[in-house]
Amino acid sequence: MKNKFSIAMSLAVILAMLLTSVGLADNINNDIAAHVGSDNISVGGFTTVGYKVVASGGDNQTGCNAIDGSPLNLTINVPTNVSASGATLLAGNKLKFTTCGDFQYVTYTSNVAADYPITTSYSDTGTGTYNDNADFTLHVTGSSDTTAPVLSLPSNITTESTGSSGAVVNFTATANDAVDGSVAVTCVPASGSTFAIGTATVTCSATDAAGNTGTGSFTVKVQDTTAPVVTVPANISTSATSISGAVVTYTATANDIVDGSVLVTCNPASGSTFAPGSTTVNCSATDAAGNTGTGSFTISVTFNFSGFLAPVNNPNTVNTGKAGRTYPVKWQLPNGSGGYISDLSAVKSITYKSNTCGAFTGDPSDSLETSVTGGTSLRYDSTANQFVYNWATPGTGCYTLFLTLNDGKTWYAFFSLTK
């Protein structure tokens, strides 16, 4: 519904005289007029106003000042709470006229009830003058919307860092307005942003058509509670190079999802001398956040046992001999460098146990060709580079002799002793 009226009050004609070398010439006075569709609208409604320049003439002359080489620039002073739009409306709410008698249209709307003076001002670098009759008052009636939208935001978010830059965090924020219904929400930082390690506040806002803004906030905490991943070698087995064991070197690394490569500490350290037997190596690495990752592996150091030497045969051959005699049980422990380990402490124990002779049924046998005098004893023969255990055998029967070294390994031989 458009109630037509026009504001076209002519002010006194302003005459300007320009003295030139040719003589006197009259300037043209033009009227600026506004044709208002309706100056009364309801809250949220709109009205469209047409603006034009009217060539009114002066000193019995006629003409359009807007086409004299310099256009008329009309600035519309739009009050707060009033919005203006139009196809030819330029930045700063300006209209540019280069003709007379042609309307340019501007649409006004407001969501706040009040009376709003809509005034204009103009500029033209040419010689023409204007009567500005385009001011009017916009009357906005009805109930004003002063209620801001209500935001629905997520609870505070805690998430794990996925790298040195933090973590990408997605969330959903909505807003509902009592008048406009669902309205757009703007959050800073936005959903899908990368949040650095630490706690950041996300501030959100939503504005309805009446200009009411609702705000809210929540926090995003990105934490590093993930320990570094420690990579250790597979279990290592090696031969003893001395009675002390062997020097073993290895490599252990650690990588942290945030810090990247981190220092690894292992105990015993790489390059240590590992005693005969099995040793567990424990490794750990701690990142900048204080998270500690661990790993372990074993290093087994064993003596390079030669097997039993003559006259004793190794399983499954059964050594046959006379009960009560003393037989020399011999072996060597090469050190891997062309030499031999000679320390008697390499031997933990030598024992035997009785077996039923039927347990050896089907096994090959070989007689013990050599026996010695004396009782049971252990010595090292540095000439032959051999350990020698003189075993004073028990009575008749079948036996298993056990040699246990200090590396935890046990070696055995079978005996069948008769009268």
C-alpha positions in Angstrom: 0.0 0.0 0.0 1.6 3.2 -1.1 0.3 6.7 -0.1 1.7 9.1 -2.6 2.9 12.5 -1.6 5.8 14.7 -2.6 8.1 17.0 -0.8 8.9 19.7 -3.3 8.9 23.0 -1.5 10.8 25.5 -3.5 13.1 27.7 -1.5 14.0 31.2 -2.6 15.7 31.1 -5.9 19.4 31.8 -5.5 20.9 33.6 -8.3 24.5 33.7 -9.0 26.3 35.9 -11.5 29.4 34.9 -13.3 31.5 37.5 -15.0 33.4 36.3 -18.0 35.3 37.9 -20.9 32.2 37.3 -23.1 29.7 39.1 -20.8 27.1 38.2 -18.2 25.4 34.8 -18.1 22.7 33.5 -15.7 23.3 30.4 -13.6 20.5 27.9 -13.5 18.7 27.1 -10.2 17.4 23.5 -9.9 15.1 21.9 -7.4 15.9 18.6 -5.7 12.7 16.7 -4.9 11.8 13.5 -3.1 8.7 11.6 -3.9 7.8 9.4 -0.9 5.7 6.3 -1.4 4.7 6.4 2.3 6.3 8.1 5.2 4.4 5.8 7.7 5.5 2.2 8.0 5.2 -0.5 10.7 8.2 -2.0 12.5 9.9 -4.3 10.1 8.1 -2.8 7.1 9.6 -0.7 4.3 8.9 2.3 2.0 10.5 3.3 -1.3 11.4 7.0 -2.0 12.2 8.4 -5.4 14.7 11.3 -5.7 15.2 13.5 -8.8 16.6 16.8 -9.9 14.0 19.3 -11.4 15.3 21.9 -13.8 13.5 25.1 -12.5 15.4 27.7 -14.5 16.4 31.2 -13.5 16.5 34.8 -14.9 14.2 33.7 -17.7 16.7 30.9 -18.6 16.1 27.2 -18.4 18.6 24.3 -18.1 19.7 21.3 -16.0 22.7 22.0 -13.8 23.4 18.2 -13.4 24.5 17.9 -17.1 26.8 20.9 -17.2 29.9 18.7 -17.0 29.9 18.1 -13.3 27.3 15.7 -11.7 25.1 16.4 -8.6 26.2 14.2 -5.7 23.3 13.9 -3.2 24.2 12.5 0.3 21.3 10.9 2.3 21.8 11.2 6.0 20.4 7.9 7.2 19.7 7.8 11.0 20.7 5.0 13.4 18.2 2.1 13.3 17.2 2.9 9.7 18.5 0.9 6.8 18.7 2.2 3.2 19.2 0.3 0.0 18.8 0.9 -3.7 20.1 -0.2 -7.1 21.9 3.2 -7.6 22.7 3.9 -4.0 26.5 4.3 -3.7 28.8 3.8 -0.7 28.2 6.4 2.0 24.5 6.5 1.0 25.1 8.7 -2.0 23.2 9.2 -5.3 24.8 10.6 -8.4 22.7 12.6 -10.8 23.8 13.5 -14.4 20.2 14.2 -15.7 17.1 16.0 -14.5 13.7 14.6 -14.2 14.7 11.0 -13.7 14.0 9.2 -10.4 16.5 7.2 -8.4 14.9 5.0 -5.8 15.9 4.2 -2.2 14.1 1.8 0.1 14.0 2.5 3.9 13.2 0.0 6.7 13.5 0.0 10.4 12.8 -2.5 13.2 12.6 0.2 16.0 9.6 2.4 16.4 10.4 6.1 16.2 10.2 9.2 14.0 13.4 9.5 11.9 14.3 12.7 10.0 15.8 11.7 6.6 17.8 14.7 5.5 20.0 15.3 2.5 23.0 17.4 1.4 24.5 17.9 -2.0 27.6 18.9 -3.8 28.3 20.0 -7.4 31.6 21.4 -8.6 29.8 23.2 -11.4 28.4 26.7 -11.4 24.7 25.7 -10.8 22.8 26.1 -7.6 20.1 24.0 -6.1 17.0 24.2 -3.9 17.1 21.1 -1.6 13.5 20.1 -0.9 14.2 16.4 -0.4 14.0 16.1 3.4 11.2 14.2 5.1 10.4 12.3 8.3 10.0 8.6 8.4 7.4 7.5 10.9 7.9 3.9 12.2 5.1 2.6 14.4 4.3 -0.7 16.2 6.1 -2.8 18.8 9.9 -2.7 18.7 11.9 -5.9 18.8 14.4 -5.4 21.6 15.0 -9.0 22.5 18.4 -10.5 21.4 18.6 -14.0 19.9 19.4 -16.8 22.3 22.5 -18.8 21.5 23.0 -22.5 21.9 26.7 -23.3 22.3 28.6 -26.5 23.1 29.9 -27.2 26.6 33.6 -26.5 27.2 35.6 -28.8 24.9 38.7 -30.7 25.9 40.5 -32.6 23.1 43.9 -34.2 22.5 46.5 -32.5 20.4 47.2 -34.2 17.1 50.5 -32.4 16.3 52.8 -29.6 17.2 50.3 -27.0 16.0 47.5 -28.3 18.3 44.3 -29.8 16.9 41.5 -29.0 14.5 38.3 -28.6 16.5 34.8 -28.7 15.0 31.7 -27.5 16.9 28.1 -26.4 16.3 26.6 -23.2 17.5 23.0 -22.1 16.8 20.8 -19.1 17.7 17.0 -18.6 17.8 15.3 -15.3 17.8 11.7 -14.7 19.2 10.8 -12.7 16.0 13.1 -13.9 13.3 13.5 -17.6 14.3 16.8 -19.2 13.4 19.6 -16.6 12.8 23.2 -17.0 11.7 25.9 -17.3 14.4 29.4 -16.0 14.0 32.2 -17.5 16.2 35.8 -16.5 16.7 37.8 -18.7 16.3 35.5 -20.5 13.8 34.6 -24.1 13.9 37.2 -26.1 12.0 40.0 -23.8 13.1 43.3 -25.2 14.4 43.5 -24.6 18.2 47.0 -24.4 19.7 47.9 -26.4 22.8 46.4 -24.6 25.8 42.9 -23.1 26.5 41.3 -20.7 24.1 38.0 -18.9 24.5 35.5 -19.0 21.6 33.3 -16.0 21.4 30.0 -16.3 19.4 27.4 -13.7 18.5 24.1 -13.6 16.6 22.2 -10.4 15.4 18.5 -10.3 14.5 16.9 -8.1 11.9 16.2 -5.5 14.6 19.9 -5.2 15.3 19.7 -7.0 18.7 22.8 -9.0 19.3 23.1 -12.1 21.6 26.5 -13.3 22.6 28.0 -16.3 24.3 31.3 -18.1 24.8 32.9 -21.4 25.7 36.4 -22.7 26.0 38.4 -25.2 23.9 41.3 -26.9 25.7 43.8 -28.7 23.6 46.0 -30.9 25.8 49.0 -33.1 25.3 48.6 -36.3 27.4 50.1 -38.7 24.9 53.4 -40.2 25.8 56.2 -40.5 23.2 56.4 -43.9 21.4 59.7 -45.6 22.3 61.1 -47.9 19.7 63.6 -50.4 21.0 65.4 -53.2 19.2 64.3 -56.8 19.2 65.7 -59.0 21.9 69.5 -59.4 21.4 71.5 -62.6 21.9 75.3 -62.6 21.8 78.2 -64.7 23.0 80.3 -63.8 26.0 83.8 -62.5 25.1 85.1 -62.8 28.7 84.1 -64.0 32.1 82.4 -60.6 32.5 80.1 -61.1 29.5 80.1 -58.9 26.4 79.9 -55.3 25.4 76.7 -54.7 23.5 75.7 -51.6 21.5 72.1 -50.9 20.3 69.9 -48.0 19.2 66.6 -46.9 20.8 64.5 -43.9 19.5 61.4 -42.1 20.6 58.9 -40.0 18.7 56.3 -37.7 20.2 53.1 -36.6 18.4 53.8 -33.0 19.5 57.5 -32.7 20.0 58.7 -35.1 17.3 62.0 -36.8 18.1 62.8 -36.9 21.8 65.7 -38.1 23.9 65.7 -41.7 25.0 67.4 -42.9 28.2 68.1 -46.6 28.6 69.5 -48.6 31.5 71.9 -50.3 31.1 73.1 -48.0 28.4 74.2 -48.9 25.0 77.9 -49.9 25.1 77.7 -51.4 28.5 79.2 -54.7 29.4 76.4 -57.2 29.9 77.0 -60.1 32.3 76.4 -63.7 31.2 72.7 -64.5 31.4 69.6 -62.4 30.5 69.4 -58.7 31.3 66.4 -56.5 30.8 67.1 -53.1 29.3 64.5 -50.5 30.3 64.2 -47.3 28.1 62.1 -44.2 28.6 61.5 -40.9 26.9 59.7 -37.8 28.3 58.1 -35.1 26.2 57.9 -31.4 27.0 54.5 -31.9 28.6 55.9 -34.4 31.0 54.4 -37.5 29.4 56.7 -40.5 29.7 56.8 -43.4 27.3 58.7 -46.6 28.0 60.0 -49.7 26.3 62.1 -52.7 27.1 64.0 -55.6 25.6 66.4 -58.3 26.8 70.0 -58.9 26.1 71.1 -62.5 26.5 74.8 -63.2 26.8 75.8 -66.9 26.7 79.0 -68.8 26.8 80.0 -70.3 23.5 80.0 -73.9 24.8 82.0 -76.3 22.7 80.0 -79.3 23.7 81.5 -82.2 25.7 84.9 -83.3 24.5 86.4 -86.8 24.5 86.1 -89.1 26.1 82.5 -88.0 26.9 80.0 -88.1 24.1 77.1 -85.6 23.7 73.4 -86.6 23.6 71.8 -88.7 22.5 74.8 -91.0 22.7 74.9 -92.9 26.0 78.4 -93.1 27.6 79.1 -96.6 29.0 81.7 -97.2 31.7 82.5 -98.9 35.0 80.8 -97.7 38.1 83.1 -96.2 40.7 85.7 -95.1 38.2 86.6 -91.4 37.8 86.0 -90.1 34.2 87.3 -86.7 32.9 84.4 -84.5 31.6 86.0 -81.8 29.3 84.7 -78.7 27.5 85.9 -75.4 26.1 84.4 -71.8 26.1 85.8 -69.9 23.1 85.7 -66.1 23.5 85.1 -65.3 19.8 88.5 -63.7 19.4 90.6 -66.8 19.0 91.0 -67.2 22.7 89.2 -69.0 25.5 87.5 -68.1 28.7 89.3 -69.9 31.5 87.8 -68.6 34.8 86.2 -71.4 36.9 83.5 -69.0 37.9 81.9 -69.6 34.5 80.7 -72.8 36.0 77.7 -72.5 38.3 77.2 -76.2 39.2 77.7 -79.8 38.1 75.2 -82.3 39.3 73.7 -85.7 38.3 70.6 -87.6 38.8 69.7 -91.3 38.5 67.5 -92.4 35.5 65.8 -95.7 34.6 68.0 -97.3 32.1 64.9 -97.9 30.0 64.9 -94.2 29.3 68.0 -94.7 27.0 66.5 -97.6 25.0 67.2 -97.1 21.4 69.9 -94.4 21.9 73.4 -95.1 20.5 76.1 -95.8 23.1 79.9 -95.4 23.2 82.3 -96.7 25.9 84.4 -94.4 27.9 88.0 -95.1 26.9 89.7 -92.9 29.5 89.5 -92.8 33.3 91.6 -91.0 35.8 92.5 -91.4 39.5 91.3 -89.4 42.3 88.0 -87.9 43.5 85.7 -85.4 42.0 87.3 -82.1 41.1 87.1 -79.1 38.7 90.2 -77.5 37.1 91.2 -75.6 34.0 93.9 -77.0 31.7 95.6 -74.0 30.3 97.7 -76.1 27.9 94.7 -77.7 26.3 92.5 -74.7 27.0 89.9 -77.0 28.5 87.8 -77.2 31.6 88.2 -80.6 33.2 85.8 -82.0 35.7 86.9 -85.3 37.1 83.7 -87.2 38.0 84.0 -90.0 40.5 81.0 -92.0 39.4 78.5 -93.5 41.7 77.3 -97.1 41.7 75.9 -99.1 38.9 72.9 -97.6 37.1 72.0 -95.0 34.5 72.6 -91.3 35.1 72.3 -87.8 33.5 75.1 -85.4 34.3 74.2 -81.7 34.3 76.6 -78.9 33.7 75.1 -75.5 34.5 77.1 -72.4 33.5 76.7 -68.9 34.9 74.8 -67.8 31.8 71.9 -69.9 32.9 72.4 -72.6 30.3 72.5 -76.2 31.3 74.2 -78.9 29.3 73.9 -82.6 29.9 75.3 -86.1 29.1 74.0 -89.6 29.5 75.9 -92.4 31.4 75.2 -96.1 31.9 77.6 -97.6 34.5 78.0 -101.3 35.2 80.3 -103.4 37.4 
